[in-house]
Amino acid sequence: MSPESLRTAGILLIVLPTVIFGGVSVLTLLIRDPRYRQNPLRQQLSRAGHAHAGVLLILSLVALFYVDQTDLAPA
């Protein structure tokens, strides 16, 4: 892999635990706080945001691998 891709992958791997922590905190709010469950809009938006962030991070790591395998000109 190129140095730029390795750097980007390292940053993404550092960001991934923060997204996981956010998802766990939302799940904890859903389980423990009854007021949180009473607001369906906040409940749905938070869950969807963390799920999409995690999926996009994993897909970007996979995409980095495939982009480096291509034989394209540097320009």
CHARMM internal coordinates of N, CA and C (Angstrom, degrees):
IC EDIT
DIST 1 N 1 CA 1.4453
DIST 1 CA 1 C 1.5284
ANGL 1 N 1 CA 1 C 109.54
DIST 1 C 2 N 1.2967
ANGL 1 CA 1 C 2 N 115.33
DIHE 1 N 1 CA 1 C 2 N 151.19
DIST 2 N 2 CA 1.4577
ANGL 1 C 2 N 2 CA 119.93
DIHE 1 CA 1 C 2 N 2 CA -179.83
DIST 2 CA 2 C 1.5287
ANGL 2 N 2 CA 2 C 110.22
DIHE 1 C 2 N 2 CA 2 C -73.95
DIST 2 C 3 N 1.3256
ANGL 2 CA 2 C 3 N 117.43
DIHE 2 N 2 CA 2 C 3 N 157.75
DIST 3 N 3 CA 1.4702
ANGL 2 C 3 N 3 CA 119.80
DIHE 2 CA 2 C 3 N 3 CA 179.54
DIST 3 CA 3 C 1.5304
ANGL 3 N 3 CA 3 C 112.71
DIHE 2 C 3 N 3 CA 3 C -60.31
DIST 3 C 4 N 1.3286
ANGL 3 CA 3 C 4 N 116.94
DIHE 3 N 3 CA 3 C 4 N -35.13
DIST 4 N 4 CA 1.4642
ANGL 3 C 4 N 4 CA 119.67
DIHE 3 CA 3 C 4 N 4 CA 179.05
DIST 4 CA 4 C 1.5213
ANGL 4 N 4 CA 4 C 111.17
DIHE 3 C 4 N 4 CA 4 C -65.91
DIST 4 C 5 N 1.3335
ANGL 4 CA 4 C 5 N 116.48
DIHE 4 N 4 CA 4 C 5 N -40.88
DIST 5 N 5 CA 1.4606
ANGL 4 C 5 N 5 CA 120.30
DIHE 4 CA 4 C 5 N 5 CA 178.91
DIST 5 CA 5 C 1.5259
ANGL 5 N 5 CA 5 C 111.06
DIHE 4 C 5 N 5 CA 5 C -68.24
DIST 5 C 6 N 1.3231
ANGL 5 CA 5 C 6 N 116.84
DIHE 5 N 5 CA 5 C 6 N -38.45
DIST 6 N 6 CA 1.4649
ANGL 5 C 6 N 6 CA 119.41
DIHE 5 CA 5 C 6 N 6 CA 177.59
DIST 6 CA 6 C 1.5251
ANGL 6 N 6 CA 6 C 111.42
DIHE 5 C 6 N 6 CA 6 C -64.51
DIST 6 C 7 N 1.3123
ANGL 6 CA 6 C 7 N 116.67
DIHE 6 N 6 CA 6 C 7 N -39.31
DIST 7 N 7 CA 1.4624
ANGL 6 C 7 N 7 CA 120.98
DIHE 6 CA 6 C 7 N 7 CA 178.22
DIST 7 CA 7 C 1.5336
ANGL 7 N 7 CA 7 C 110.50
DIHE 6 C 7 N 7 CA 7 C -64.51
DIST 7 C 8 N 1.3263
ANGL 7 CA 7 C 8 N 115.46
DIHE 7 N 7 CA 7 C 8 N -45.35
DIST 8 N 8 CA 1.4652
ANGL 7 C 8 N 8 CA 120.07
DIHE 7 CA 7 C 8 N 8 CA 179.55
DIST 8 CA 8 C 1.5258
ANGL 8 N 8 CA 8 C 110.78
DIHE 7 C 8 N 8 CA 8 C -64.65
DIST 8 C 9 N 1.3294
ANGL 8 CA 8 C 9 N 116.80
DIHE 8 N 8 CA 8 C 9 N -41.40
DIST 9 N 9 CA 1.4652
ANGL 8 C 9 N 9 CA 119.99
DIHE 8 CA 8 C 9 N 9 CA 177.72
DIST 9 CA 9 C 1.5265
ANGL 9 N 9 CA 9 C 111.03
DIHE 8 C 9 N 9 CA 9 C -63.45
DIST 9 C 10 N 1.3209
ANGL 9 CA 9 C 10 N 117.07
DIHE 9 N 9 CA 9 C 10 N -38.23
DIST 10 N 10 CA 1.4660
ANGL 9 C 10 N 10 CA 119.95
DIHE 9 CA 9 C 10 N 10 CA 177.32
DIST 10 CA 10 C 1.5151
ANGL 10 N 10 CA 10 C 111.93
DIHE 9 C 10 N 10 CA 10 C -63.36
DIST 10 C 11 N 1.3287
ANGL 10 CA 10 C 11 N 116.40
DIHE 10 N 10 CA 10 C 11 N -41.85
DIST 11 N 11 CA 1.4627
ANGL 10 C 11 N 11 CA 119.82
DIHE 10 CA 10 C 11 N 11 CA 178.53
DIST 11 CA 11 C 1.5363
ANGL 11 N 11 CA 11 C 110.07
DIHE 10 C 11 N 11 CA 11 C -64.75
DIST 11 C 12 N 1.3329
ANGL 11 CA 11 C 12 N 116.34
DIHE 11 N 11 CA 11 C 12 N -42.17
DIST 12 N 12 CA 1.4597
ANGL 11 C 12 N 12 CA 119.57
DIHE 11 CA 11 C 12 N 12 CA 179.41
DIST 12 CA 12 C 1.5202
ANGL 12 N 12 CA 12 C 111.78
DIHE 11 C 12 N 12 CA 12 C -64.37
DIST 12 C 13 N 1.3250
ANGL 12 CA 12 C 13 N 116.85
DIHE 12 N 12 CA 12 C 13 N -36.95
DIST 13 N 13 CA 1.4627
ANGL 12 C 13 N 13 CA 119.50
DIHE 12 CA 12 C 13 N 13 CA 178.42
DIST 13 CA 13 C 1.5271
ANGL 13 N 13 CA 13 C 111.99
DIHE 12 C 13 N 13 CA 13 C -70.59
DIST 13 C 14 N 1.3228
ANGL 13 CA 13 C 14 N 117.30
DIHE 13 N 13 CA 13 C 14 N -25.57
DIST 14 N 14 CA 1.4631
ANGL 13 C 14 N 14 CA 120.14
DIHE 13 CA 13 C 14 N 14 CA 174.97
DIST 14 CA 14 C 1.5300
ANGL 14 N 14 CA 14 C 110.25
DIHE 13 C 14 N 14 CA 14 C -76.60
DIST 14 C 15 N 1.3273
ANGL 14 CA 14 C 15 N 117.02
DIHE 14 N 14 CA 14 C 15 N -36.03
DIST 15 N 15 CA 1.4648
ANGL 14 C 15 N 15 CA 121.33
DIHE 14 CA 14 C 15 N 15 CA -178.47
DIST 15 CA 15 C 1.5337
ANGL 15 N 15 CA 15 C 111.29
DIHE 14 C 15 N 15 CA 15 C -73.79
DIST 15 C 16 N 1.3153
ANGL 15 CA 15 C 16 N 118.31
DIHE 15 N 15 CA 15 C 16 N -30.71
DIST 16 N 16 CA 1.4597
ANGL 15 C 16 N 16 CA 121.94
DIHE 15 CA 15 C 16 N 16 CA -175.72
DIST 16 CA 16 C 1.5332
ANGL 16 N 16 CA 16 C 113.49
DIHE 15 C 16 N 16 CA 16 C -56.32
DIST 16 C 17 N 1.3282
ANGL 16 CA 16 C 17 N 121.08
DIHE 16 N 16 CA 16 C 17 N -45.34
DIST 17 N 17 CA 1.4704
ANGL 16 C 17 N 17 CA 118.86
DIHE 16 CA 16 C 17 N 17 CA 178.31
DIST 17 CA 17 C 1.5336
ANGL 17 N 17 CA 17 C 113.75
DIHE 16 C 17 N 17 CA 17 C -62.84
DIST 17 C 18 N 1.3337
ANGL 17 CA 17 C 18 N 117.21
DIHE 17 N 17 CA 17 C 18 N -29.15
DIST 18 N 18 CA 1.4595
ANGL 17 C 18 N 18 CA 118.17
DIHE 17 CA 17 C 18 N 18 CA 177.71
DIST 18 CA 18 C 1.5221
ANGL 18 N 18 CA 18 C 111.01
DIHE 17 C 18 N 18 CA 18 C -69.68
DIST 18 C 19 N 1.3226
ANGL 18 CA 18 C 19 N 117.69
DIHE 18 N 18 CA 18 C 19 N -35.64
DIST 19 N 19 CA 1.4611
ANGL 18 C 19 N 19 CA 120.68
DIHE 18 CA 18 C 19 N 19 CA 175.69
DIST 19 CA 19 C 1.5319
ANGL 19 N 19 CA 19 C 109.59
DIHE 18 C 19 N 19 CA 19 C -67.69
DIST 19 C 20 N 1.3089
ANGL 19 CA 19 C 20 N 117.05
DIHE 19 N 19 CA 19 C 20 N -40.47
DIST 20 N 20 CA 1.4655
ANGL 19 C 20 N 20 CA 120.84
DIHE 19 CA 19 C 20 N 20 CA 177.93
DIST 20 CA 20 C 1.5257
ANGL 20 N 20 CA 20 C 110.26
DIHE 19 C 20 N 20 CA 20 C -63.31
DIST 20 C 21 N 1.3252
ANGL 20 CA 20 C 21 N 117.39
DIHE 20 N 20 CA 20 C 21 N -43.02
DIST 21 N 21 CA 1.4603
ANGL 20 C 21 N 21 CA 120.82
DIHE 20 CA 20 C 21 N 21 CA 178.33
DIST 21 CA 21 C 1.5217
ANGL 21 N 21 CA 21 C 111.21
DIHE 20 C 21 N 21 CA 21 C -61.83
DIST 21 C 22 N 1.3330
ANGL 21 CA 21 C 22 N 116.99
DIHE 21 N 21 CA 21 C 22 N -40.13
DIST 22 N 22 CA 1.4610
ANGL 21 C 22 N 22 CA 120.21
DIHE 21 CA 21 C 22 N 22 CA 177.25
DIST 22 CA 22 C 1.5165
ANGL 22 N 22 CA 22 C 111.78
DIHE 21 C 22 N 22 CA 22 C -63.42
DIST 22 C 23 N 1.3156
ANGL 22 CA 22 C 23 N 117.06
DIHE 22 N 22 CA 22 C 23 N -41.03
DIST 23 N 23 CA 1.4639
ANGL 22 C 23 N 23 CA 120.65
DIHE 22 CA 22 C 23 N 23 CA 177.79
DIST 23 CA 23 C 1.5130
ANGL 23 N 23 CA 23 C 112.08
DIHE 22 C 23 N 23 CA 23 C -64.92
DIST 23 C 24 N 1.3191
ANGL 23 CA 23 C 24 N 116.84
DIHE 23 N 23 CA 23 C 24 N -39.20
DIST 24 N 24 CA 1.4664
ANGL 23 C 24 N 24 CA 120.54
DIHE 23 CA 23 C 24 N 24 CA 177.95
DIST 24 CA 24 C 1.5289
ANGL 24 N 24 CA 24 C 110.24
DIHE 23 C 24 N 24 CA 24 C -66.85
DIST 24 C 25 N 1.3263
ANGL 24 CA 24 C 25 N 117.03
DIHE 24 N 24 CA 24 C 25 N -38.49
DIST 25 N 25 CA 1.4714
ANGL 24 C 25 N 25 CA 119.13
DIHE 24 CA 24 C 25 N 25 CA 178.95
DIST 25 CA 25 C 1.5242
ANGL 25 N 25 CA 25 C 111.14
DIHE 24 C 25 N 25 CA 25 C -66.74
DIST 25 C 26 N 1.3371
ANGL 25 CA 25 C 26 N 117.98
DIHE 25 N 25 CA 25 C 26 N -37.99
DIST 26 N 26 CA 1.4663
ANGL 25 C 26 N 26 CA 120.54
DIHE 25 CA 25 C 26 N 26 CA 176.01
DIST 26 CA 26 C 1.5270
ANGL 26 N 26 CA 26 C 110.04
DIHE 25 C 26 N 26 CA 26 C -64.62
DIST 26 C 27 N 1.3203
ANGL 26 CA 26 C 27 N 116.50
DIHE 26 N 26 CA 26 C 27 N -42.18
DIST 27 N 27 CA 1.4620
ANGL 26 C 27 N 27 CA 120.11
DIHE 26 CA 26 C 27 N 27 CA 178.17
DIST 27 CA 27 C 1.5242
ANGL 27 N 27 CA 27 C 111.20
DIHE 26 C 27 N 27 CA 27 C -62.80
DIST 27 C 28 N 1.3270
ANGL 27 CA 27 C 28 N 116.85
DIHE 27 N 27 CA 27 C 28 N -39.55
DIST 28 N 28 CA 1.4616
ANGL 27 C 28 N 28 CA 120.72
DIHE 27 CA 27 C 28 N 28 CA 177.60
DIST 28 CA 28 C 1.5248
ANGL 28 N 28 CA 28 C 110.83
DIHE 27 C 28 N 28 CA 28 C -63.79
DIST 28 C 29 N 1.3332
ANGL 28 CA 28 C 29 N 116.87
DIHE 28 N 28 CA 28 C 29 N -40.89
DIST 29 N 29 CA 1.4637
ANGL 28 C 29 N 29 CA 119.75
DIHE 28 CA 28 C 29 N 29 CA 176.59
DIST 29 CA 29 C 1.5250
ANGL 29 N 29 CA 29 C 111.14
DIHE 28 C 29 N 29 CA 29 C -62.71
DIST 29 C 30 N 1.3182
ANGL 29 CA 29 C 30 N 116.99
DIHE 29 N 29 CA 29 C 30 N -39.61
DIST 30 N 30 CA 1.4609
ANGL 29 C 30 N 30 CA 120.26
DIHE 29 CA 29 C 30 N 30 CA 179.48
DIST 30 CA 30 C 1.5187
ANGL 30 N 30 CA 30 C 111.63
DIHE 29 C 30 N 30 CA 30 C -63.42
DIST 30 C 31 N 1.3160
ANGL 30 CA 30 C 31 N 116.52
DIHE 30 N 30 CA 30 C 31 N -36.64
DIST 31 N 31 CA 1.4620
ANGL 30 C 31 N 31 CA 120.44
DIHE 30 CA 30 C 31 N 31 CA -175.97
DIST 31 CA 31 C 1.5281
ANGL 31 N 31 CA 31 C 111.60
DIHE 30 C 31 N 31 CA 31 C -81.20
DIST 31 C 32 N 1.3240
ANGL 31 CA 31 C 32 N 118.20
DIHE 31 N 31 CA 31 C 32 N -42.72
DIST 32 N 32 CA 1.4647
ANGL 31 C 32 N 32 CA 121.06
DIHE 31 CA 31 C 32 N 32 CA -169.53
DIST 32 CA 32 C 1.5270
ANGL 32 N 32 CA 32 C 115.51
DIHE 31 C 32 N 32 CA 32 C -96.94
DIST 32 C 33 N 1.3215
ANGL 32 CA 32 C 33 N 118.76
DIHE 32 N 32 CA 32 C 33 N -28.56
DIST 33 N 33 CA 1.4649
ANGL 32 C 33 N 33 CA 120.49
DIHE 32 CA 32 C 33 N 33 CA -173.26
DIST 33 CA 33 C 1.5278
ANGL 33 N 33 CA 33 C 110.09
DIHE 32 C 33 N 33 CA 33 C -104.40
DIST 33 C 34 N 1.3389
ANGL 33 CA 33 C 34 N 118.30
DIHE 33 N 33 CA 33 C 34 N 109.65
DIST 34 N 34 CA 1.4694
ANGL 33 C 34 N 34 CA 119.66
DIHE 33 CA 33 C 34 N 34 CA -178.71
DIST 34 CA 34 C 1.5296
ANGL 34 N 34 CA 34 C 112.63
DIHE 33 C 34 N 34 CA 34 C -67.12
DIST 34 C 35 N 1.3349
ANGL 34 CA 34 C 35 N 118.10
DIHE 34 N 34 CA 34 C 35 N -27.81
DIST 35 N 35 CA 1.4689
ANGL 34 C 35 N 35 CA 120.29
DIHE 34 CA 34 C 35 N 35 CA 178.72
DIST 35 CA 35 C 1.5149
ANGL 35 N 35 CA 35 C 111.19
DIHE 34 C 35 N 35 CA 35 C -67.12
DIST 35 C 36 N 1.3090
ANGL 35 CA 35 C 36 N 117.72
DIHE 35 N 35 CA 35 C 36 N -32.41
DIST 36 N 36 CA 1.4718
ANGL 35 C 36 N 36 CA 121.57
DIHE 35 CA 35 C 36 N 36 CA 179.17
DIST 36 CA 36 C 1.5225
ANGL 36 N 36 CA 36 C 110.66
DIHE 35 C 36 N 36 CA 36 C -65.46
DIST 36 C 37 N 1.3298
ANGL 36 CA 36 C 37 N 116.08
DIHE 36 N 36 CA 36 C 37 N -39.94
DIST 37 N 37 CA 1.4619
ANGL 36 C 37 N 37 CA 120.31
DIHE 36 CA 36 C 37 N 37 CA -179.55
DIST 37 CA 37 C 1.5223
ANGL 37 N 37 CA 37 C 112.74
DIHE 36 C 37 N 37 CA 37 C -69.77
DIST 37 C 38 N 1.3075
ANGL 37 CA 37 C 38 N 117.62
DIHE 37 N 37 CA 37 C 38 N -19.38
DIST 38 N 38 CA 1.4672
ANGL 37 C 38 N 38 CA 120.66
DIHE 37 CA 37 C 38 N 38 CA -178.29
DIST 38 CA 38 C 1.5243
ANGL 38 N 38 CA 38 C 112.59
DIHE 37 C 38 N 38 CA 38 C -80.48
DIST 38 C 39 N 1.3056
ANGL 38 CA 38 C 39 N 118.70
DIHE 38 N 38 CA 38 C 39 N -12.19
DIST 39 N 39 CA 1.4562
ANGL 38 C 39 N 39 CA 121.96
DIHE 38 CA 38 C 39 N 39 CA 179.09
DIST 39 CA 39 C 1.5320
ANGL 39 N 39 CA 39 C 108.74
DIHE 38 C 39 N 39 CA 39 C -107.48
DIST 39 C 40 N 1.3296
ANGL 39 CA 39 C 40 N 118.49
DIHE 39 N 39 CA 39 C 40 N 94.82
DIST 40 N 40 CA 1.4707
ANGL 39 C 40 N 40 CA 119.86
DIHE 39 CA 39 C 40 N 40 CA -173.88
DIST 40 CA 40 C 1.5271
ANGL 40 N 40 CA 40 C 113.65
DIHE 39 C 40 N 40 CA 40 C -67.34
DIST 40 C 41 N 1.3266
ANGL 40 CA 40 C 41 N 117.52
DIHE 40 N 40 CA 40 C 41 N -31.28
DIST 41 N 41 CA 1.4670
ANGL 40 C 41 N 41 CA 118.84
DIHE 40 CA 40 C 41 N 41 CA -179.92
DIST 41 CA 41 C 1.5241
ANGL 41 N 41 CA 41 C 111.29
DIHE 40 C 41 N 41 CA 41 C -65.10
DIST 41 C 42 N 1.3198
ANGL 41 CA 41 C 42 N 116.70
DIHE 41 N 41 CA 41 C 42 N -48.99
DIST 42 N 42 CA 1.4648
ANGL 41 C 42 N 42 CA 120.35
DIHE 41 CA 41 C 42 N 42 CA 179.90
DIST 42 CA 42 C 1.5224
ANGL 42 N 42 CA 42 C 110.24
DIHE 41 C 42 N 42 CA 42 C -62.94
DIST 42 C 43 N 1.2978
ANGL 42 CA 42 C 43 N 117.02
DIHE 42 N 42 CA 42 C 43 N -38.73
DIST 43 N 43 CA 1.4643
ANGL 42 C 43 N 43 CA 122.03
DIHE 42 CA 42 C 43 N 43 CA -179.09
DIST 43 CA 43 C 1.5361
ANGL 43 N 43 CA 43 C 110.36
DIHE 42 C 43 N 43 CA 43 C -63.12
DIST 43 C 44 N 1.3196
ANGL 43 CA 43 C 44 N 118.29
DIHE 43 N 43 CA 43 C 44 N -47.24
DIST 44 N 44 CA 1.4613
ANGL 43 C 44 N 44 CA 121.83
DIHE 43 CA 43 C 44 N 44 CA -177.57
DIST 44 CA 44 C 1.5245
ANGL 44 N 44 CA 44 C 112.31
DIHE 43 C 44 N 44 CA 44 C -70.42
DIST 44 C 45 N 1.3229
ANGL 44 CA 44 C 45 N 118.04
DIHE 44 N 44 CA 44 C 45 N -41.81
DIST 45 N 45 CA 1.4662
ANGL 44 C 45 N 45 CA 120.88
DIHE 44 CA 44 C 45 N 45 CA -177.63
DIST 45 CA 45 C 1.5256
ANGL 45 N 45 CA 45 C 111.61
DIHE 44 C 45 N 45 CA 45 C -66.50
DIST 45 C 46 N 1.3107
ANGL 45 CA 45 C 46 N 118.28
DIHE 45 N 45 CA 45 C 46 N -42.06
DIST 46 N 46 CA 1.4675
ANGL 45 C 46 N 46 CA 120.47
DIHE 45 CA 45 C 46 N 46 CA -179.52
DIST 46 CA 46 C 1.5158
ANGL 46 N 46 CA 46 C 111.19
DIHE 45 C 46 N 46 CA 46 C -65.87
DIST 46 C 47 N 1.3117
ANGL 46 CA 46 C 47 N 116.09
DIHE 46 N 46 CA 46 C 47 N -44.01
DIST 47 N 47 CA 1.4543
ANGL 46 C 47 N 47 CA 119.53
DIHE 46 CA 46 C 47 N 47 CA -179.92
DIST 47 CA 47 C 1.5252
ANGL 47 N 47 CA 47 C 110.97
DIHE 46 C 47 N 47 CA 47 C -63.46
DIST 47 C 48 N 1.3163
ANGL 47 CA 47 C 48 N 117.11
DIHE 47 N 47 CA 47 C 48 N -44.77
DIST 48 N 48 CA 1.4605
ANGL 47 C 48 N 48 CA 120.90
DIHE 47 CA 47 C 48 N 48 CA -178.94
DIST 48 CA 48 C 1.5250
ANGL 48 N 48 CA 48 C 111.02
DIHE 47 C 48 N 48 CA 48 C -65.01
DIST 48 C 49 N 1.3241
ANGL 48 CA 48 C 49 N 117.73
DIHE 48 N 48 CA 48 C 49 N -38.12
DIST 49 N 49 CA 1.4596
ANGL 48 C 49 N 49 CA 120.39
DIHE 48 CA 48 C 49 N 49 CA -179.49
DIST 49 CA 49 C 1.5092
ANGL 49 N 49 CA 49 C 112.61
DIHE 48 C 49 N 49 CA 49 C -63.85
DIST 49 C 50 N 1.3184
ANGL 49 CA 49 C 50 N 117.60
DIHE 49 N 49 CA 49 C 50 N -44.54
DIST 50 N 50 CA 1.4637
ANGL 49 C 50 N 50 CA 119.87
DIHE 49 CA 49 C 50 N 50 CA -179.27
DIST 50 CA 50 C 1.5230
ANGL 50 N 50 CA 50 C 111.44
DIHE 49 C 50 N 50 CA 50 C -71.77
DIST 50 C 51 N 1.3015
ANGL 50 CA 50 C 51 N 117.75
DIHE 50 N 50 CA 50 C 51 N -35.45
DIST 51 N 51 CA 1.4639
ANGL 50 C 51 N 51 CA 119.62
DIHE 50 CA 50 C 51 N 51 CA 178.50
DIST 51 CA 51 C 1.5245
ANGL 51 N 51 CA 51 C 110.46
DIHE 50 C 51 N 51 CA 51 C -65.39
DIST 51 C 52 N 1.3246
ANGL 51 CA 51 C 52 N 116.94
DIHE 51 N 51 CA 51 C 52 N -44.47
DIST 52 N 52 CA 1.4591
ANGL 51 C 52 N 52 CA 119.29
DIHE 51 CA 51 C 52 N 52 CA -179.89
DIST 52 CA 52 C 1.5245
ANGL 52 N 52 CA 52 C 111.37
DIHE 51 C 52 N 52 CA 52 C -66.78
DIST 52 C 53 N 1.3081
ANGL 52 CA 52 C 53 N 117.71
DIHE 52 N 52 CA 52 C 53 N -37.19
DIST 53 N 53 CA 1.4688
ANGL 52 C 53 N 53 CA 120.05
DIHE 52 CA 52 C 53 N 53 CA 179.03
DIST 53 CA 53 C 1.5272
ANGL 53 N 53 CA 53 C 110.58
DIHE 52 C 53 N 53 CA 53 C -62.98
DIST 53 C 54 N 1.3064
ANGL 53 CA 53 C 54 N 117.64
DIHE 53 N 53 CA 53 C 54 N -43.60
DIST 54 N 54 CA 1.4611
ANGL 53 C 54 N 54 CA 120.68
DIHE 53 CA 53 C 54 N 54 CA 179.69
DIST 54 CA 54 C 1.5140
ANGL 54 N 54 CA 54 C 112.40
DIHE 53 C 54 N 54 CA 54 C -64.96
DIST 54 C 55 N 1.3140
ANGL 54 CA 54 C 55 N 116.85
DIHE 54 N 54 CA 54 C 55 N -42.74
DIST 55 N 55 CA 1.4670
ANGL 54 C 55 N 55 CA 120.77
DIHE 54 CA 54 C 55 N 55 CA 179.57
DIST 55 CA 55 C 1.5235
ANGL 55 N 55 CA 55 C 110.60
DIHE 54 C 55 N 55 CA 55 C -65.10
DIST 55 C 56 N 1.3220
ANGL 55 CA 55 C 56 N 117.24
DIHE 55 N 55 CA 55 C 56 N -43.29
DIST 56 N 56 CA 1.4651
ANGL 55 C 56 N 56 CA 119.59
DIHE 55 CA 55 C 56 N 56 CA 179.85
DIST 56 CA 56 C 1.5277
ANGL 56 N 56 CA 56 C 111.90
DIHE 55 C 56 N 56 CA 56 C -65.74
DIST 56 C 57 N 1.3288
ANGL 56 CA 56 C 57 N 117.90
DIHE 56 N 56 CA 56 C 57 N -35.50
DIST 57 N 57 CA 1.4611
ANGL 56 C 57 N 57 CA 119.79
DIHE 56 CA 56 C 57 N 57 CA 176.88
DIST 57 CA 57 C 1.5235
ANGL 57 N 57 CA 57 C 111.37
DIHE 56 C 57 N 57 CA 57 C -64.34
DIST 57 C 58 N 1.3135
ANGL 57 CA 57 C 58 N 117.04
DIHE 57 N 57 CA 57 C 58 N -45.56
DIST 58 N 58 CA 1.4666
ANGL 57 C 58 N 58 CA 119.97
DIHE 57 CA 57 C 58 N 58 CA -179.83
DIST 58 CA 58 C 1.5378
ANGL 58 N 58 CA 58 C 110.50
DIHE 57 C 58 N 58 CA 58 C -65.76
DIST 58 C 59 N 1.3283
ANGL 58 CA 58 C 59 N 116.96
DIHE 58 N 58 CA 58 C 59 N -42.15
DIST 59 N 59 CA 1.4666
ANGL 58 C 59 N 59 CA 119.28
DIHE 58 CA 58 C 59 N 59 CA 178.52
DIST 59 CA 59 C 1.5223
ANGL 59 N 59 CA 59 C 112.12
DIHE 58 C 59 N 59 CA 59 C -64.61
DIST 59 C 60 N 1.3144
ANGL 59 CA 59 C 60 N 117.59
DIHE 59 N 59 CA 59 C 60 N -35.42
DIST 60 N 60 CA 1.4596
ANGL 59 C 60 N 60 CA 119.17
DIHE 59 CA 59 C 60 N 60 CA 178.78
DIST 60 CA 60 C 1.5253
ANGL 60 N 60 CA 60 C 111.27
DIHE 59 C 60 N 60 CA 60 C -69.17
DIST 60 C 61 N 1.3258
ANGL 60 CA 60 C 61 N 118.01
DIHE 60 N 60 CA 60 C 61 N -33.85
DIST 61 N 61 CA 1.4706
ANGL 60 C 61 N 61 CA 119.86
DIHE 60 CA 60 C 61 N 61 CA 175.08
DIST 61 CA 61 C 1.5249
ANGL 61 N 61 CA 61 C 110.89
DIHE 60 C 61 N 61 CA 61 C -64.92
DIST 61 C 62 N 1.3259
ANGL 61 CA 61 C 62 N 117.03
DIHE 61 N 61 CA 61 C 62 N -40.96
DIST 62 N 62 CA 1.4663
ANGL 61 C 62 N 62 CA 120.55
DIHE 61 CA 61 C 62 N 62 CA 177.82
DIST 62 CA 62 C 1.5256
ANGL 62 N 62 CA 62 C 110.16
DIHE 61 C 62 N 62 CA 62 C -67.44
DIST 62 C 63 N 1.3287
ANGL 62 CA 62 C 63 N 117.04
DIHE 62 N 62 CA 62 C 63 N -40.77
DIST 63 N 63 CA 1.4609
ANGL 62 C 63 N 63 CA 120.80
DIHE 62 CA 62 C 63 N 63 CA -179.78
DIST 63 CA 63 C 1.5246
ANGL 63 N 63 CA 63 C 111.41
DIHE 62 C 63 N 63 CA 63 C -63.82
DIST 63 C 64 N 1.3339
ANGL 63 CA 63 C 64 N 117.48
DIHE 63 N 63 CA 63 C 64 N -36.97
DIST 64 N 64 CA 1.4661
ANGL 63 C 64 N 64 CA 119.75
DIHE 63 CA 63 C 64 N 64 CA 177.29
DIST 64 CA 64 C 1.5213
ANGL 64 N 64 CA 64 C 111.43
DIHE 63 C 64 N 64 CA 64 C -58.42
DIST 64 C 65 N 1.3101
ANGL 64 CA 64 C 65 N 116.59
DIHE 64 N 64 CA 64 C 65 N -40.94
DIST 65 N 65 CA 1.4574
ANGL 64 C 65 N 65 CA 120.66
DIHE 64 CA 64 C 65 N 65 CA 179.66
DIST 65 CA 65 C 1.5321
ANGL 65 N 65 CA 65 C 110.72
DIHE 64 C 65 N 65 CA 65 C -62.64
DIST 65 C 66 N 1.3352
ANGL 65 CA 65 C 66 N 116.41
DIHE 65 N 65 CA 65 C 66 N -46.59
DIST 66 N 66 CA 1.4655
ANGL 65 C 66 N 66 CA 119.97
DIHE 65 CA 65 C 66 N 66 CA -177.69
DIST 66 CA 66 C 1.5237
ANGL 66 N 66 CA 66 C 112.52
DIHE 65 C 66 N 66 CA 66 C -71.33
DIST 66 C 67 N 1.2997
ANGL 66 CA 66 C 67 N 117.95
DIHE 66 N 66 CA 66 C 67 N -33.60
DIST 67 N 67 CA 1.4686
ANGL 66 C 67 N 67 CA 120.02
DIHE 66 CA 66 C 67 N 67 CA 178.61
DIST 67 CA 67 C 1.5272
ANGL 67 N 67 CA 67 C 110.22
DIHE 66 C 67 N 67 CA 67 C -65.57
DIST 67 C 68 N 1.3208
ANGL 67 CA 67 C 68 N 116.76
DIHE 67 N 67 CA 67 C 68 N -38.04
DIST 68 N 68 CA 1.4652
ANGL 67 C 68 N 68 CA 119.02
DIHE 67 CA 67 C 68 N 68 CA 178.69
DIST 68 CA 68 C 1.5245
ANGL 68 N 68 CA 68 C 112.24
DIHE 67 C 68 N 68 CA 68 C -70.34
DIST 68 C 69 N 1.3124
ANGL 68 CA 68 C 69 N 118.35
DIHE 68 N 68 CA 68 C 69 N -22.52
DIST 69 N 69 CA 1.4692
ANGL 68 C 69 N 69 CA 121.21
DIHE 68 CA 68 C 69 N 69 CA 179.50
DIST 69 CA 69 C 1.5249
ANGL 69 N 69 CA 69 C 112.73
DIHE 68 C 69 N 69 CA 69 C -80.07
DIST 69 C 70 N 1.3222
ANGL 69 CA 69 C 70 N 118.14
DIHE 69 N 69 CA 69 C 70 N -15.36
DIST 70 N 70 CA 1.4610
ANGL 69 C 70 N 70 CA 120.74
DIHE 69 CA 69 C 70 N 70 CA -179.34
DIST 70 CA 70 C 1.5138
ANGL 70 N 70 CA 70 C 110.29
DIHE 69 C 70 N 70 CA 70 C -73.98
DIST 70 C 71 N 1.3206
ANGL 70 CA 70 C 71 N 115.70
DIHE 70 N 70 CA 70 C 71 N 157.43
DIST 71 N 71 CA 1.4639
ANGL 70 C 71 N 71 CA 121.52
DIHE 70 CA 70 C 71 N 71 CA -179.95
DIST 71 CA 71 C 1.5255
ANGL 71 N 71 CA 71 C 108.59
DIHE 70 C 71 N 71 CA 71 C -111.65
DIST 71 C 72 N 1.3224
ANGL 71 CA 71 C 72 N 115.76
DIHE 71 N 71 CA 71 C 72 N 74.81
DIST 72 N 72 CA 1.4586
ANGL 71 C 72 N 72 CA 120.88
DIHE 71 CA 71 C 72 N 72 CA -178.45
DIST 72 CA 72 C 1.5250
ANGL 72 N 72 CA 72 C 109.89
DIHE 71 C 72 N 72 CA 72 C -107.11
DIST 72 C 73 N 1.3126
ANGL 72 CA 72 C 73 N 114.80
DIHE 72 N 72 CA 72 C 73 N 156.92
DIST 73 N 73 CA 1.4551
ANGL 72 C 73 N 73 CA 120.22
DIHE 72 CA 72 C 73 N 73 CA 176.10
DIST 73 CA 73 C 1.5256
ANGL 73 N 73 CA 73 C 109.71
DIHE 72 C 73 N 73 CA 73 C -70.72
DIST 73 C 74 N 1.3396
ANGL 73 CA 73 C 74 N 118.02
DIHE 73 N 73 CA 73 C 74 N 148.98
DIST 74 N 74 CA 1.4619
ANGL 73 C 74 N 74 CA 119.72
DIHE 73 CA 73 C 74 N 74 CA -178.19
DIST 74 CA 74 C 1.5320
ANGL 74 N 74 CA 74 C 113.34
DIHE 73 C 74 N 74 CA 74 C -63.45
DIST 74 C 75 N 1.3227
ANGL 74 CA 74 C 75 N 117.65
DIHE 74 N 74 CA 74 C 75 N -26.97
DIST 75 N 75 CA 1.4592
ANGL 74 C 75 N 75 CA 119.86
DIHE 74 CA 74 C 75 N 75 CA -179.56
DIST 75 CA 75 C 1.4982
ANGL 75 N 75 CA 75 C 108.62
DIHE 74 C 75 N 75 CA 75 C -75.09
END
COOR INIT
IC SEED 1 N 1 CA 1 C
IC BUILD
